[in-house]
Amino acid sequence: MKKDLTTGNVTGTMLLFAGPMILGNLLQQCYNIADTLIVGRCLGASALAAVGSAYTLMTFLTSIIIGLCMGSGAVYSIYYGKKEVLQMKKSMLTSFLFIGAVTIVLNILVFWGIQGILNILQVPENVYELMYKYVWIIFFGIVFVFLYNYFAFLLRALGNSLVPLCFLGAAAVLNIFLDALFVIKFQMGVEGAAFATVIAQAVSGIGIGLYTWVKEPELRPRKGEKLTDRRTVAEVVRNSSAACVQQSVMNFGILMIQGLVNRFGTVVMAAFAAGVKIDSFAYMPAQEFGNAFSLFISQNHGAGKSERIKQGMRRAAVVSMSFCGVISAGIFMLAPALMKIFVDEKEREIIQAGIGYLRIEGSFYCGIGLLFLLYGFYRGIGKPEMSLVLTILSLGTRVVLAYMLSPIPQIGVWGIWWAIPIGWFLADGAGLGYMRRLKEKKAF
């Protein structure tokens, strides 16, 4: 199941490696899609708004862990490309202890500050109690998010993107089954949807950890091996922290947008909840292709194959832009039908608000697709700080414009929607400009 990304046809290698990652992330989206679909249809607009806002919050929290695992994965991949197994094992142990500690601290903090977090998000009174019940349960899944992503990025660094898909697929099916059981049959409300997600996350996290321990014995610590040193700790913390801050800044910006959206009431909240699910589902393959591209760059950077890196950049851009163009056209045309999947036809205000959001964001997916490739490129060549700079530029623009434009009566919520693609394209320009400078200096 392992694949050497430093050999073979460039386009074929990237697509074959990215395929399971893309499908896996689609299945991961099913966790929240199932919650949103069943809650929206069975429990009404207030419950949909609560689960949708909770999804944005949970995405921010888990992005911290995913970012740490992503940064560590780039380190593993570089050493795998260099064939330095011992150094890779040092990185693995260091990152497991470091990210595990961060996960525990994060879990304690969110349970302690749950009421303050909901107040900061300006959750309306008719949604507050439902959201509180949902997030109190969903926070228990944070540790399982860590386990799954740690082992998934480890296996992907070895060129194995299929096994993480298998565990995630099983968990997604279980999540949908439990959603129907707890919410529809047992009528457990939003708590049932939360329990379903946590149980599914536990299955995927524990399962993939056991698989890796049994099937990859060469990665286990051996007697007499010294697996800790200052250089490894510094390298892992640097790469993990940069990717973590990038992911958390990205989602913190989205969280700030959520707080702004909440000011417009339940209709806009519900429309945004459904729209974001459709939106993230639509461009997610481009995001996961960017992550696969990052590991392709990492292995080849470790192996010193600069020409293969340049060829991969050109091929990846063609693939990503072609995909985003097709998806943009589809979302624009199908926006009304897509909204009706999540919202009853009678909720016309919510549907219209969601259509407006989708048709603006959906027209500019090429911007976010290119940005994902730039993130992956800079992580892959060992410059994760640049990915962070691009994220800050994109999100900073989005948040500032949204808060400036939305209070204007003639613009309102439309200012929030337009701020997002503007941020994407500004960051794209900066990322391409810096890449040109690196080429001139022959830095890759």
N, C-alpha and C positions, 0 to 999 in steps of 0.2 A: 504493500500500500504506500510505501515511501516513494517519493519522486525526486530525482536530482534535477533542480531547476537551472543548473549551469550547463546542461547539454540539450541537444535536440532543437527542433523547430521552435523559434521564439514565440510566435503567436499561438501555436498549438499547445506548447508547454504551459503558457500562462492561462489559457482558457480551460485546459484539463484540470489544472490545479485550482483555478478560481471557481469552477463549476460547483463542486460540493460546498465550498464556502458560501457561495451565493444562495444555493438551495437551503443550506443550514440557517442562514440569516432570515430567509423567507419563513422558514418554520418557526424561528424564534419570534418573529413578528406575530405568528399565530397565537402565541401566549396572550398578547394584548388584544389582537384582533378578536379572538374568541370572547374575552372579557367584554370588550366594547359592543360586539354584535349581540351577544345574549343579554347583557345588561340594558343596552339601548332598546331592544325589542321587548324585553320582559318586565323591566323595572322603571322605564320612563326617562324623561329628559333630565331630571335632577340627578338620578343615579348615573346617567351617562356623563354628565358634567363632572360629577365627583370622581368617577373612575378615570376620565380623561385627564383631569388635573393631576390626579395621583400618578398617572403614567408619566407625565412630564417630570414630576418630582422624583419618581423612582429612576427614571432615565438619567437624571442628573447624578443621583447617588451612585448608581451602578457604573456610570461612565468613569468615575474615579478609579474603580477597581479594574474595569476593562482597559482603561488607559495604561495603568501600571502593567497589566499582563501584556498588552500590545507592545509597550516599550521593551519589556524583557524578551518578548518573542523575537524582536529584531536582533537583540544581542545573541540569542541562541542560534539564530539563522546564520549570522556572520561567522560564528565559530564552527558551525556545521559545514559551511562552505570552505573554511580553512582546514577542516578535518581535525580540529583540536578538541577531542572528546572530553578530556579532563577539564579544560577550561570551561567547556559548555556545562559540565556537571557542577562546577563551582558557581556558575551564574544561576543555574537552576535552584540550588539550595539557598543561595543568598536571596533570590527573588521570592521564593516560597515563604521564607521567614519574614522578609520585609513586607510583602503584600498581605500576608496573613495577619501581621500585627496591625497594619493600617485598616484592614477589614474589621477587626475586633473593635478598635477605637471608633471607627465610623458607626458601627452598629450601636454602640453605647450612646454615642452623641445624638443619633437621630431619635432613639427612644426617649432620651432625656428631654430633648427639645421639640417634640412633636407638635405641641400646641403653639409654640412660638413660630414654628415653620409655617403652619397653616394660617396664622395671623398675618405673617409677612406676605403670603400669597393672596391676601385679601379675599379669602373664600367667602362667598355669600352665605347668609344664615341658613337658607333652605338647602344648601349643599354641605355645610360644615360637618354635621353629625355623620352623614353618609361617608364623606371622605375620611373623617377621623377613624371610623370603624374599618374602612378598607386598608388604609396605610398602616394601622397598628398591626395588622396581620401580615401584610405584604413585606414589611421590613424584616421579618424573620427569614426571608429568602436571600438576604444579602450575602450570607456566608456561602450559600450554594452557588450564587453567581460567581463568587471568587473561585471556588473549586472547578467549576466547569471551564471558565475562561483561562485559568492558569494552565490546565492540562490541554485544552484545545489549542492554545497558542504554542505550547511546547510541541505537540504532535505536528502542527502545521509547519513549524520551523524545521522539522525533519522531512518535510515534503509530504506529510500524510494529512490530507484535508478530508478524507472520506470517513474516518472513524468518528470525528466530532459531529459530522452530519448524522451518522446513525444514532448516536445517543440523543442528539437534539430532536431528531425525527420522532423517536419513541416518546420523548417527553412532551412534544407538541400534541401528539395523538392523545396521550394521557390527559393533558391539560384540557383539551376540548371535551373529552368524555366526562371529566370531573366537573367542568363548568355546567354541562347539561344536567348532570346528576344533582349537584349541590344547589344550583340556582333554580332550575325548572322543577325537578322532582321533589327535592327536600325543601324548596322555597327558603333558602338561607340568605337571600338578598345579596348585597355587595360583599358580605363576609364570605359567602360561598365561593364567589369568583376569586377572592383573594386566596382562600385555602387551596383552590384548584391550582393556581399559579405556583404557590410555594411548594406544594407536593411535587409538581412536575419539575421544578427547578432542582429539588433535592435528588430526584431520580437521575437527572442528567449530570449533576455535579459529582455525586458519589460514584455513579456508574463509570464515568470516564476516568476518574481517579484510580479505581480498582483495575480497569482495563490497562492503563498505562503501567501500573506497578507489575502486573502479571506478564504483559506482552513485550515490555521494553526493559528486560533485565540489565542490559548494558548501561542504562541510565541510573541504576540504583547505586547508592554510595557503597564503596568497598572498604574493607578493613585496611587501615594504613594510609588511605587517601586523605590529604589535607584539602578540604573543600571550602576553606574560608581564607581570604586575605584582603588587605585593604584596597588593592587595585580593583579586585572584582566587585567589592562592595560599592566603591565609588562609581564604577562603570554602570552597574545595574541601577543604582539609585539615580544617576544622571539621566540615563535613557528612559527609565520607567517614570521618573518624576516629570520629565518634559512631556512625554506622551499623556501622562495622567492630567497634567495641568491643561494640555491642549484639549483633551476630551471633556474635562470638567468645565473649562471656560466656555467651550462650545455649548454645552448643555445648561450652564448657568445663564448664558445669554438667552437661551430658549425659555428657561425658568422665569427670567425677568419679563420676557414677552408674555408668558402665561399670566403673570401678575397683572400686566397691563390689559390683557384680554379680559380678565375677570372683572375689570371695572365696567365692562359693557354689558354685563348681566348674563343670565342663564342661556339665552338664545345664542349669543355669540360664543359663549363657553362651549356649549354643546356642538355648535358648528365647527369650532376650532378643534375640539376633541376628535370628531370624526374626520375632519380634513387632514389633521396631522397624521392620523393612522394611514390614510390613503396616500398621502404625500410621502411619508417615510417608506411605505411599502413599495411605492413606485420607483424611487431613486435608490433604494437600498442595494439592488444589484451593482450599481455603479460604485457605491460605498464599499461593498465587500470586494469588488474587483480591485479597488484601490488598495485594500489591505493585502490581497493576494499579490498585487504588483509590488508592494513594499517588501514582502518576503522574497520575491523573485530578485529584486534589486539587492537585498541583503546577502543572499547566497552568492550572487555573482560579484558583488563588491568584495566579499570575503575571499573569493577565488581569484580576484584581480582581473576579471574579464570586462574591461571598460567598453569595448566595442559592442559586446552583447547587451550591456546596460543601455547604451545609446539606441541600439536597434529596438530594444524592448520599450523604450520610452515612446518611440514613433508609433510602433504597433499598438501599444496600449491606448494612445490618444485616439487613434482611428476607431478602435473597438468601442471605447467609452462614449465618444461623441456620437457615433452611429446609434448606439443603444439609447442614449438620452434623447436624441432627436425623435426617434420613433415613440418613445414613452411620452414625451411632451405632447405630441399630436394626439395620442390616445387619451390622455388625461383631459385635455382641453375639450374634446368631443364628448367624452363619456362622463363628465363631471356630474350632471344631474342623476344619471343612473347609479353612479358610485355612491353618491350621498344617500340615495334611497335604500341602499343595502344596510346602512347603519341607522337610518332615521325613518320613522313611519311617514308615509306620504302626506298625512294630515299636518305634519309639522312643517308647513311651507316656509315659515320665516327661517327656521334652522337650515333647511335645504338651500334656500337662496343665499344665505350668508356663507354656507360651505362652498357653493359653486363659485362665488366671487373669490374666495381664498384659493381654491384649486386652479382656477383659470389664470391667476396671476403667477403663482408659484410654478405651476405645471408648464408654463411657456418658457421657463428659463432653466430647465434641468441641466443643460449643457454647462452652465456656470458652476453648479455644485459638482457635476461629474469631473470636470477638470480640476477642481479644488481637491477632490479626494485623491486624484493621481499625484498632485503636488505634495500632499501630506505624506503619501506612501513613499515617494521618491526621497524626500528629505530624511525620513526615518531610516530608509534603507541604506543611505550613504553615511549614516552616523551623524546627521545634523538635525536632531529632533527639535532643537530650539527654533529652527526656521518654521517648522510646522506650527509651533506655538505662536510665532509672530503672525503668520497668516490667519490663524484662528482668531486671534485678538483683533486683527484688522477687520475681518469679516463680521464677527459678532459685535465688535464695538460700533461699527458703522450701523449695523442693524438696530441695535438697542437705542443709540443716540437718535437716529432718524425716526424710529417708532415713537419715542417719547416726545420728540419735537412736533411731529406731524399729527398724531392721533388726537391731541386736545383741540385742534382746529376744527370747528363745527362743519365746515365744508368738506373736510377730508375724513375725519373720524377713523374708523377701523381700517379703512383703505390704506392709510399711512403705514400701519403695521405690516400689512401684506406686501406693499411695494418696497419697504425697507430691506426685506430679506434678500431678493435677488440682486439689489444694488450692492449689498455687502459681499455677495459671492464674487461678482465681477471685479470689484476693487482688489480683493485678495488674489484673484487669478492674475491680474496684471502685475502685482508685486512679486508673486511667486515665479512667474515666467521671466521677469526682469533679473531676479537674483540668479536663476538658473543660467541665463545667458552669461552672466559674470563668471560663474563657476566654470563654464565651458571654456571661456577665454583664458582662465587660469589653469586649465587642464586638471581640475580638482576631481574629476571622475572620468 
